[in-house]
Amino acid sequence: MTFDLITALVVAGAFTAGVLVYQRTAPPEGAATALSRGERLAVALGAAATVIVIGGYLGSGFRGIEHAADTQSGGVVKSGVGR
């Protein structure tokens, strides 16, 4: 695993998004119905995970299945030994 600039930016963005979502979901003063502390944390972690998934996709993209170039086209391989 390598650590590069894109990884650092994605992690920083995830932390920032998590903190901002946690603070924004705080109940206003005197509010009776609001998210509990655990629910706020779950929403913040979900936001951070979303940033990681999207950042990972944008940073490096999905790598498709790599195929070797025509490995079965020759049929049976004949050895030169014994002739």
DAJOMO-V155564 format. One record per helix or strand of 2 or more residues. SS is the DSSP state (a for helix, b for strand). FROM is the first residue (numbers start at 1). TO is the last residue. If there is no record, write none. Layout:
# DAJOMO-V155564
[[SS;FROM;TO] [SS;FROM;TO]]
This chain:
# DAJOMO-V155564
[[a;5;24] [a;37;60]]
